[in-house]
Amino acid sequence: MGIRIQFFKSKLDKELKDLIFENYSDFAKWYVDRNNASIEEFDETYGTKQLIDFFTQNKKISKDLNLLPQKIIDEMTVEYVVEYPASQSILELFGPSMKKWRYNKSTQLVLETKDHEFIKLWRYLINGRSLKNSEEFDSYTDEYKIGFLSFKEHSTLKKLILKHFGDLQEMKQKYWTDSEKKKLQNSINNPDNDTYFLSDHNPVTSGLEYVMLAINEIKTSKTDLITAIE
């Protein structure tokens, strides 16, 4: 099916690192209990031995996640965002959910700006970012990568997108081909055409537009923009 990028945001107006810390005890217990149940029912381990051992040996952790090994932090982050059932009441899946290849042309546009801050923030969302010192994401399983930007960072990213490429309407006007504009108009005129975004339609600014749409949905000042890259 290919790699997909999904967006998440906190329902509690809190940063991701704080959510993991505040829910750590219940989260760790869930993970260990799920592994025990999997062994009992299927004679198979759930998750990774390293994280099972860590949760078993550490009932509490320091709020400074930088004190932990990076692979532990990254594996923990993936499990919290993607697998932990209780996170569904804490994190909201929202915005576009698209294959990563649809971001490739926009990534090239971002690189061509040679704006180092822009490139850094963009890569955090598209390629993943560790909660430990913003290192390149590196979990044990590597089935998912998690990226995130703080409210200040994604506000900055929005300003940089506007500076270099304009708003959503301006991107369509400046960067879409005549053929792509015609496809959009045909889709508006024929709303039953549900293959429009699922076929060959992929303007050069598609990825930038997806990110802008997601950023525009965050209204509170402590909420990270989180990506799960499958």
Beta strands, then each sheet from edge to edge (+ up, - down):
strand 1: 4-10
strand 2: 91-99
strand 3: 145-149
strand 4: 225-229
sheet 1: 2+ 1- 4+ 3-
end
